[in-house]
Amino acid sequence: MTRTERLTAILDLLAETGQVEVEDIVTRLGVSPATARRDLDSLAKQRLLSRTRGGATTGSVAYDLPGRYNRDDHAEAKHQIALAASGLIKPGAVIGLSGGTTSTALAQVLSTREDLNAPSNKPMLTVVTNAINIAAQLAVRPNIKIMVTGGILNPRSYELVGPYTDVIMQKVALDIAFIGVNGIDPMIGPTITDEGEAMVNAVLARRATESYVLADSSKVGRRAFAAMAGYDFRFLVTDAGIKPADKEAFEANGTQVIVAPEA
């Protein structure tokens, strides 16, 4: 287990009850007490938890833990997808992140990457997002520059949508965009429950040199209401649960499938 994976795992433990002890980390993650304490100190410095005498609590952290830590049967798959997507991002990149739990998982992984939190006189990463929860999650990272698109807030998804978003997005250029979806089909491509979010996702993808759909395997074969008009669907990052026949179907239609390795 890498240090980044360990830090994320500690946040998973913390999210279960709102507090975690050093002994819990030692037992659950198989590390030494000294390593557990150093990891807790590191997360405390990043304002992701509050240290206590024998462990840590959510305490007075600057924001709520990300939505992916709510009960989610596919949380582990989304975390593995996030790790795979993080590997595509180099320091200094300008990336786009749509809303959704898998994108939120990616934001969490990025927030604990050591190379993106190293001291620097310029941003180590620039993130353009229409999701206010992702913006809040990364806002305390001094080396990550955040741009939030304009728009009207969808209270169900924390995403900003509408024509104002489109106007602002025409003024940016992205290296990579990561798009969360509600369904993914080899023939139709990615689909979204909300038509406003589908429009924003398509614009975000078109402003990037490369764009990747992030979807756990439970969404494969599902179709939601709105398609992403004008989107050239070429890359899918999913988990090892995808069926070989589905993977072949995507590839036969010109989509490269990146399967995140299992933990």
GUGUTI-602454 format. One record per residue (C-alpha): residue number from 1; residue in three letters; chain; x, y, z. Coordinates in pm, whole numbers, plus 50000, padded with zeros to 5 digits. Each point is the difference from the previous one (the first is absolute). Example, Ala and Ser with C-alpha at 12.3 -4.5 7.8 and 13.67 -1.06 7.14 Angstrom:
<pts>
{pt 1, ALA, A, {51230, 49550, 50780}}
{pt 2, SER, A, {50137, 50344, 49934}}
</pts>
This chain:
<pts>
{pt 1, MET, A, {50000, 50000, 50000}}
{pt 2, THR, A, {50143, 50338, 49898}}
{pt 3, ARG, A, {49996, 50299, 50230}}
{pt 4, THR, A, {49726, 50165, 49795}}
{pt 5, GLU, A, {49786, 49688, 50025}}
{pt 6, ARG, A, {50069, 49983, 50373}}
{pt 7, LEU, A, {49891, 50359, 50058}}
{pt 8, THR, A, {49681, 49942, 49807}}
{pt 9, ALA, A, {49935, 49680, 50195}}
{pt 10, ILE, A, {50038, 50193, 50327}}
{pt 11, LEU, A, {49738, 50248, 49881}}
{pt 12, ASP, A, {49774, 49704, 49920}}
{pt 13, LEU, A, {50041, 49876, 50357}}
{pt 14, LEU, A, {49937, 50348, 50137}}
{pt 15, ALA, A, {49681, 50034, 49797}}
{pt 16, GLU, A, {49851, 49685, 50153}}
{pt 17, THR, A, {49956, 50141, 50351}}
{pt 18, GLY, A, {50144, 50353, 49996}}
{pt 19, GLN, A, {50308, 49896, 50196}}
{pt 20, VAL, A, {50291, 49760, 49965}}
{pt 21, GLU, A, {50267, 49875, 50239}}
{pt 22, VAL, A, {50364, 49920, 49925}}
{pt 23, GLU, A, {49934, 49642, 50105}}
{pt 24, ASP, A, {49718, 49973, 49743}}
{pt 25, ILE, A, {50235, 50112, 49723}}
{pt 26, VAL, A, {50270, 49758, 50112}}
{pt 27, THR, A, {49753, 49709, 50002}}
{pt 28, ARG, A, {49807, 50082, 49683}}
{pt 29, LEU, A, {50288, 50115, 49780}}
{pt 30, GLY, A, {50282, 49789, 50138}}
{pt 31, VAL, A, {50239, 50288, 50069}}
{pt 32, SER, A, {50211, 50095, 50300}}
{pt 33, PRO, A, {49871, 50246, 50264}}
{pt 34, ALA, A, {50269, 50249, 49893}}
{pt 35, THR, A, {49882, 49986, 49638}}
{pt 36, ALA, A, {49637, 50041, 50110}}
{pt 37, ARG, A, {50088, 50308, 50206}}
{pt 38, ARG, A, {50201, 50156, 49715}}
{pt 39, ASP, A, {49709, 49944, 49761}}
{pt 40, LEU, A, {49756, 50159, 50244}}
{pt 41, ASP, A, {50233, 50297, 50047}}
{pt 42, SER, A, {50026, 50039, 49623}}
{pt 43, LEU, A, {49621, 49998, 49957}}
{pt 44, ALA, A, {49964, 50246, 50287}}
{pt 45, LYS, A, {50242, 50241, 49831}}
{pt 46, GLN, A, {49785, 49972, 49687}}
{pt 47, ARG, A, {49693, 50086, 50215}}
{pt 48, LEU, A, {49829, 49672, 49918}}
{pt 49, LEU, A, {49960, 49902, 50366}}
{pt 50, SER, A, {50063, 50119, 50355}}
{pt 51, ARG, A, {50263, 49816, 50206}}
{pt 52, THR, A, {49917, 49866, 50344}}
{pt 53, ARG, A, {50225, 49843, 50262}}
{pt 54, GLY, A, {49960, 49646, 49866}}
{pt 55, GLY, A, {49870, 50054, 49650}}
{pt 56, ALA, A, {49783, 50250, 49813}}
{pt 57, THR, A, {49645, 50125, 49946}}
{pt 58, THR, A, {49819, 50189, 49727}}
{pt 59, GLY, A, {49983, 50273, 50266}}
{pt 60, SER, A, {50047, 50350, 49859}}
{pt 61, VAL, A, {50109, 49912, 49649}}
{pt 62, ALA, A, {49930, 50274, 49751}}
{pt 63, TYR, A, {49739, 49806, 49800}}
{pt 64, ASP, A, {49796, 49681, 49998}}
{pt 65, LEU, A, {50158, 49678, 49884}}
{pt 66, PRO, A, {49929, 49937, 49631}}
{pt 67, GLY, A, {49676, 49845, 49885}}
{pt 68, ARG, A, {50174, 49678, 49901}}
{pt 69, TYR, A, {50033, 49920, 50371}}
{pt 70, ASN, A, {49625, 49973, 50033}}
{pt 71, ARG, A, {49879, 49640, 49984}}
{pt 72, ASP, A, {50067, 49881, 49649}}
{pt 73, ASP, A, {50011, 49638, 49889}}
{pt 74, HIS, A, {50247, 50093, 49725}}
{pt 75, ALA, A, {50229, 50229, 50204}}
{pt 76, GLU, A, {50302, 49770, 49975}}
{pt 77, ALA, A, {49962, 49966, 49622}}
{pt 78, LYS, A, {49976, 50378, 49969}}
{pt 79, HIS, A, {50312, 50040, 50210}}
{pt 80, GLN, A, {50193, 49765, 49773}}
{pt 81, ILE, A, {49874, 50192, 49695}}
{pt 82, ALA, A, {50112, 50323, 50166}}
{pt 83, LEU, A, {50349, 49860, 50058}}
{pt 84, ALA, A, {50024, 49896, 49635}}
{pt 85, ALA, A, {49878, 50341, 49882}}
{pt 86, SER, A, {50245, 50177, 50232}}
{pt 87, GLY, A, {50281, 49816, 49825}}
{pt 88, LEU, A, {49909, 50183, 49678}}
{pt 89, ILE, A, {50055, 50342, 50159}}
{pt 90, LYS, A, {50341, 50166, 50005}}
{pt 91, PRO, A, {50096, 50289, 50230}}
{pt 92, GLY, A, {49924, 50334, 49837}}
{pt 93, ALA, A, {49706, 49867, 49799}}
{pt 94, VAL, A, {49671, 50180, 49950}}
{pt 95, ILE, A, {49717, 49756, 50054}}
{pt 96, GLY, A, {49622, 50007, 49992}}
{pt 97, LEU, A, {49788, 49811, 50254}}
{pt 98, SER, A, {49627, 49957, 49962}}
{pt 99, GLY, A, {49788, 49919, 50301}}
{pt 100, GLY, A, {49916, 49654, 50129}}
{pt 101, THR, A, {50127, 49757, 50259}}
{pt 102, THR, A, {50276, 49854, 49782}}
{pt 103, SER, A, {50132, 50347, 49913}}
{pt 104, THR, A, {49985, 50082, 50370}}
{pt 105, ALA, A, {50206, 49687, 50071}}
{pt 106, LEU, A, {50256, 50124, 49747}}
{pt 107, ALA, A, {50011, 50341, 50170}}
{pt 108, GLN, A, {50068, 49827, 50330}}
{pt 109, VAL, A, {50290, 49802, 49854}}
{pt 110, LEU, A, {50145, 50316, 49846}}
{pt 111, SER, A, {49975, 50182, 50332}}
{pt 112, THR, A, {50232, 49746, 50163}}
{pt 113, ARG, A, {50259, 49968, 49722}}
{pt 114, GLU, A, {50334, 50109, 50139}}
{pt 115, ASP, A, {50131, 50137, 49670}}
{pt 116, LEU, A, {49701, 50233, 49972}}
{pt 117, ASN, A, {50048, 50131, 50354}}
{pt 118, ALA, A, {50373, 50069, 49977}}
{pt 119, PRO, A, {50105, 50363, 50066}}
{pt 120, SER, A, {49988, 50201, 49678}}
{pt 121, ASN, A, {49974, 50358, 49876}}
{pt 122, LYS, A, {49744, 49897, 49737}}
{pt 123, PRO, A, {49696, 49770, 50000}}
{pt 124, MET, A, {50086, 49632, 49987}}
{pt 125, LEU, A, {49655, 49935, 49855}}
{pt 126, THR, A, {49715, 50210, 49863}}
{pt 127, VAL, A, {49651, 49856, 50037}}
{pt 128, VAL, A, {49695, 50132, 49814}}
{pt 129, THR, A, {49677, 49859, 50140}}
{pt 130, ASN, A, {49627, 50065, 50002}}
{pt 131, ALA, A, {49961, 49806, 50329}}
{pt 132, ILE, A, {50007, 50220, 50308}}
{pt 133, ASN, A, {50072, 49707, 50234}}
{pt 134, ILE, A, {50314, 49916, 49803}}
{pt 135, ALA, A, {50106, 50365, 50002}}
{pt 136, ALA, A, {49952, 50014, 50379}}
{pt 137, GLN, A, {50189, 49675, 50045}}
{pt 138, LEU, A, {50306, 50130, 49814}}
{pt 139, ALA, A, {49978, 50362, 50113}}
{pt 140, VAL, A, {50229, 49948, 50299}}
{pt 141, ARG, A, {50278, 49871, 49776}}
{pt 142, PRO, A, {50231, 50302, 49952}}
{pt 143, ASN, A, {50172, 49850, 49695}}
{pt 144, ILE, A, {49680, 49912, 49816}}
{pt 145, LYS, A, {49838, 50283, 49806}}
{pt 146, ILE, A, {49621, 49972, 49984}}
{pt 147, MET, A, {49766, 50149, 49742}}
{pt 148, VAL, A, {49627, 49953, 50052}}
{pt 149, THR, A, {49772, 50043, 49702}}
{pt 150, GLY, A, {49699, 50225, 50028}}
{pt 151, GLY, A, {49645, 49874, 49984}}
{pt 152, ILE, A, {49695, 49901, 50199}}
{pt 153, LEU, A, {50052, 49752, 50282}}
{pt 154, ASN, A, {49834, 49660, 49976}}
{pt 155, PRO, A, {49951, 49921, 50373}}
{pt 156, ARG, A, {49979, 49625, 49934}}
{pt 157, SER, A, {50346, 49973, 49848}}
{pt 158, TYR, A, {50179, 50322, 50114}}
{pt 159, GLU, A, {50066, 50076, 49631}}
{pt 160, LEU, A, {49969, 50336, 49827}}
{pt 161, VAL, A, {49810, 49988, 49672}}
{pt 162, GLY, A, {49848, 50231, 49741}}
{pt 163, PRO, A, {50113, 50246, 49730}}
{pt 164, TYR, A, {50231, 50197, 50229}}
{pt 165, THR, A, {50217, 49690, 50038}}
{pt 166, ASP, A, {50031, 49969, 49622}}
{pt 167, VAL, A, {50109, 50364, 49966}}
{pt 168, ILE, A, {50278, 49962, 50257}}
{pt 169, MET, A, {50118, 49666, 49865}}
{pt 170, GLN, A, {50066, 50153, 49658}}
{pt 171, LYS, A, {50280, 50201, 50162}}
{pt 172, VAL, A, {50206, 49706, 50129}}
{pt 173, ALA, A, {50216, 49728, 49847}}
{pt 174, LEU, A, {50048, 49671, 50186}}
{pt 175, ASP, A, {50263, 49730, 49971}}
{pt 176, ILE, A, {49772, 49723, 50127}}
{pt 177, ALA, A, {49634, 49982, 50100}}
{pt 178, PHE, A, {49849, 49731, 50220}}
{pt 179, ILE, A, {49628, 49945, 49958}}
{pt 180, GLY, A, {49770, 49824, 50245}}
{pt 181, VAL, A, {49688, 49838, 49858}}
{pt 182, ASN, A, {49686, 49813, 50107}}
{pt 183, GLY, A, {50010, 49744, 49721}}
{pt 184, ILE, A, {50236, 49882, 49729}}
{pt 185, ASP, A, {49909, 49802, 49687}}
{pt 186, PRO, A, {50227, 49881, 49717}}
{pt 187, MET, A, {49765, 50134, 49732}}
{pt 188, ILE, A, {49851, 50315, 50158}}
{pt 189, GLY, A, {50300, 50090, 50213}}
{pt 190, PRO, A, {49978, 50186, 50332}}
{pt 191, THR, A, {49662, 50117, 50128}}
{pt 192, ILE, A, {49898, 50226, 50289}}
{pt 193, THR, A, {49680, 50018, 50203}}
{pt 194, ASP, A, {49978, 50380, 49974}}
{pt 195, GLU, A, {50008, 50168, 49658}}
{pt 196, GLY, A, {50166, 50314, 50138}}
{pt 197, GLU, A, {50286, 49797, 50146}}
{pt 198, ALA, A, {50033, 49807, 49673}}
{pt 199, MET, A, {50048, 50329, 49813}}
{pt 200, VAL, A, {50265, 50125, 50244}}
{pt 201, ASN, A, {50182, 49666, 49990}}
{pt 202, ALA, A, {50011, 50012, 49620}}
{pt 203, VAL, A, {50141, 50354, 50003}}
{pt 204, LEU, A, {50259, 49905, 50262}}
{pt 205, ALA, A, {50109, 49704, 49788}}
{pt 206, ARG, A, {50021, 50203, 49678}}
{pt 207, ARG, A, {50227, 50259, 50164}}
{pt 208, ALA, A, {50259, 49730, 50083}}
{pt 209, THR, A, {50275, 49847, 49788}}
{pt 210, GLU, A, {49895, 49662, 50140}}
{pt 211, SER, A, {49692, 49903, 50197}}
{pt 212, TYR, A, {49928, 49688, 50202}}
{pt 213, VAL, A, {49667, 49867, 50119}}
{pt 214, LEU, A, {50022, 49865, 50356}}
{pt 215, ALA, A, {49740, 49730, 50064}}
{pt 216, ASP, A, {49996, 49699, 50228}}
{pt 217, SER, A, {49893, 49673, 49840}}
{pt 218, SER, A, {49649, 50012, 50153}}
{pt 219, LYS, A, {49922, 50284, 49757}}
{pt 220, VAL, A, {50102, 49804, 49690}}
{pt 221, GLY, A, {49697, 49919, 49787}}
{pt 222, ARG, A, {49783, 50254, 50181}}
{pt 223, ARG, A, {49841, 50291, 49818}}
{pt 224, ALA, A, {49899, 50325, 50168}}
{pt 225, PHE, A, {49782, 50275, 49854}}
{pt 226, ALA, A, {50241, 50239, 49827}}
{pt 227, ALA, A, {50285, 49927, 49759}}
{pt 228, MET, A, {50308, 50219, 49973}}
{pt 229, ALA, A, {49945, 50165, 49664}}
{pt 230, GLY, A, {50310, 50062, 49790}}
{pt 231, TYR, A, {50227, 49794, 50224}}
{pt 232, ASP, A, {50261, 49776, 49839}}
{pt 233, PHE, A, {50001, 49709, 50244}}
{pt 234, ARG, A, {50349, 49845, 49974}}
{pt 235, PHE, A, {50115, 49908, 50353}}
{pt 236, LEU, A, {49828, 49818, 50286}}
{pt 237, VAL, A, {50154, 49935, 50342}}
{pt 238, THR, A, {49814, 49730, 50190}}
{pt 239, ASP, A, {50065, 49724, 50252}}
{pt 240, ALA, A, {50083, 49631, 49969}}
{pt 241, GLY, A, {49632, 49908, 50028}}
{pt 242, ILE, A, {49936, 50082, 49634}}
{pt 243, LYS, A, {49902, 49690, 49800}}
{pt 244, PRO, A, {50237, 49896, 49719}}
{pt 245, ALA, A, {49714, 50018, 49747}}
{pt 246, ASP, A, {49921, 50358, 50103}}
{pt 247, LYS, A, {50365, 50099, 49978}}
{pt 248, GLU, A, {50021, 49851, 49651}}
{pt 249, ALA, A, {49683, 50184, 49896}}
{pt 250, PHE, A, {50144, 50336, 50108}}
{pt 251, GLU, A, {50329, 49933, 49823}}
{pt 252, ALA, A, {49819, 49890, 49683}}
{pt 253, ASN, A, {49834, 50342, 49995}}
{pt 254, GLY, A, {50333, 50183, 50032}}
{pt 255, THR, A, {50008, 50056, 50377}}
{pt 256, GLN, A, {50319, 49912, 50188}}
{pt 257, VAL, A, {49913, 49837, 50332}}
{pt 258, ILE, A, {50241, 50053, 50291}}
{pt 259, VAL, A, {49929, 49747, 50276}}
{pt 260, ALA, A, {50114, 50107, 50345}}
{pt 261, PRO, A, {50187, 49719, 50181}}
{pt 262, GLU, A, {49833, 49850, 50304}}
{pt 263, ALA, A, {50131, 50094, 50342}}
</pts>
